[in-house]
Amino acid sequence: MIVEALVLIIFPGLLAYAAATDLLTMTIPNRVSLGLVAGFAVLAIATAMPLALLGVHVATGFGMLALCFCLYSFGYVGGGDAKLLASVALWFGWADLLPFILMTALFGGGLAMALLAVRRIPLPAGLSRMPWIVRLHTQGEGTPYGLAIAAGALAIYPHTHWMALAA
């Protein structure tokens, strides 16, 4: 029961929350990444994950964290995005990392193109009372990349070994 809850509720729920908060506030709370790490730890224990596989997942998460903080130091990604990418990489491990990164890049490119297109048209007056929409519509503002990270993760999640555990 706990395995199914973690697989079917915790991971997708935390990703949906990360996407929503990033869209509305341009921040991803630390509790999301910490929740993903804690959920993975509980799931690893509950499924008696082999130590070698656990090591691969942890190494993948730390490797992604190191890479993302290098990107953060150059201003390419936000800190919340870096932590979210690393905590999702922990769940996926090395086996599913490349599909996750590719799907995230595709969703991120689509999101960026959509925002660029929307920012070229005037904002309807009724929407100008919503600060988060005004921010999204403002030229030069950032992109809520947490949306792309969540979409990329959720797109490949059904094809990971975690879903076999929930079946």
C-alpha positions in Angstrom: 0.0 0.0 0.0 2.7 2.5 0.9 4.6 1.7 -2.3 1.6 2.4 -4.4 0.9 5.6 -2.6 4.5 6.8 -3.1 4.6 5.8 -6.7 1.1 7.0 -7.7 0.5 10.0 -5.4 3.7 11.5 -3.8 5.9 11.8 -6.9 3.3 13.1 -9.3 1.7 15.3 -6.6 4.9 17.0 -5.7 5.8 17.6 -9.3 2.4 19.1 -9.9 2.8 21.4 -6.9 6.3 22.4 -8.1 4.9 23.3 -11.5 2.0 25.3 -10.1 4.2 27.2 -7.6 6.8 28.0 -10.3 4.1 29.2 -12.6 2.4 31.4 -10.0 5.5 32.7 -8.1 8.6 31.8 -10.1 9.9 29.9 -7.1 10.0 26.2 -6.3 9.9 25.6 -2.6 12.7 23.6 -1.0 10.1 21.4 0.6 9.3 20.0 -2.8 12.8 18.7 -3.4 13.1 17.5 0.2 9.8 15.7 -0.2 11.0 14.0 -3.3 14.2 12.9 -1.6 12.3 11.7 1.5 9.8 9.9 -0.7 12.6 8.2 -2.6 14.3 7.1 0.7 11.0 5.6 2.0 10.4 3.9 -1.3 13.9 2.5 -1.5 13.5 1.0 2.0 9.9 -0.3 1.3 11.0 -2.1 -1.8 14.3 -3.4 -0.4 16.1 -1.7 -3.3 19.4 -3.5 -3.9 22.4 -1.5 -2.6 24.1 -1.3 -6.0 21.0 0.1 -7.6 20.5 2.5 -4.7 24.1 3.7 -5.2 23.4 4.4 -8.9 20.3 6.4 -8.1 22.1 8.4 -5.4 25.1 9.0 -7.6 22.8 10.1 -10.4 21.1 12.6 -8.1 24.3 14.0 -6.8 25.8 14.2 -10.3 22.8 16.1 -11.5 23.0 18.4 -8.5 26.6 19.2 -9.2 25.9 19.8 -12.9 22.9 22.0 -12.2 24.7 24.1 -9.6 27.4 24.8 -12.2 24.6 25.9 -14.5 23.1 28.0 -11.7 26.4 29.7 -11.0 26.5 30.9 -14.6 22.9 32.0 -14.4 21.5 29.4 -16.8 19.0 27.8 -14.4 17.4 28.9 -11.1 18.3 27.4 -7.8 14.8 25.8 -7.4 15.1 24.3 -10.9 18.5 22.9 -10.1 17.3 21.2 -6.9 14.2 19.9 -8.6 16.2 18.4 -11.4 18.5 16.7 -9.0 15.7 15.3 -6.8 13.9 13.9 -9.9 17.2 12.4 -11.2 17.4 10.6 -7.9 14.1 8.9 -8.6 15.0 8.0 -12.2 18.6 6.9 -11.8 20.9 6.6 -14.6 18.7 4.3 -16.7 15.9 6.9 -17.2 18.0 10.1 -16.9 18.5 10.7 -20.6 14.8 10.3 -21.6 13.9 12.6 -18.7 16.4 15.3 -19.8 15.3 15.1 -23.4 11.6 15.3 -22.6 12.3 18.2 -20.2 14.3 20.0 -22.9 11.5 19.5 -25.5 8.9 20.8 -23.1 11.1 23.7 -22.0 11.7 24.7 -25.6 8.0 24.6 -26.3 7.3 26.6 -23.2 9.9 29.2 -24.1 8.5 29.5 -27.7 5.0 29.9 -26.4 6.0 32.6 -23.9 7.9 34.5 -26.6 4.8 34.3 -28.9 2.3 35.3 -26.2 4.6 38.2 -25.1 4.3 39.7 -28.6 0.6 40.2 -28.4 -1.2 42.8 -26.1 -2.4 41.4 -22.8 -6.2 41.5 -22.5 -7.3 44.1 -19.9 -9.1 41.5 -17.8 -5.9 39.6 -17.3 -3.9 42.6 -16.3 -5.2 42.4 -12.7 -3.4 39.1 -12.1 0.2 39.7 -11.2 1.4 36.3 -12.2 0.0 36.6 -15.7 1.4 40.1 -16.0 4.8 38.7 -15.0 4.6 35.9 -17.5 3.6 38.3 -20.2 6.4 40.8 -19.5 9.3 40.9 -22.0 12.6 39.9 -20.5 11.1 38.0 -17.5 12.2 34.4 -16.9 10.5 31.2 -17.8 8.9 29.0 -15.1 11.0 26.0 -16.1 9.5 24.0 -13.2 6.6 23.4 -15.6 9.0 21.8 -18.2 10.8 19.7 -15.5 7.5 18.4 -14.2 6.1 17.7 -17.7 9.3 15.9 -18.7 9.3 13.8 -15.6 5.6 12.9 -15.8 5.9 12.1 -19.5 8.4 9.3 -18.9 7.3 8.3 -15.4 4.8 5.7 -16.7 7.6 3.9 -18.5 9.9 3.6 -15.5 10.4 0.6 -13.2 8.5 2.4 -10.5 5.2 1.9 -12.3 5.8 -1.8 -12.4 6.0 -1.8 -8.6 2.6 -0.1 -8.5 0.9 -2.5 -10.9 
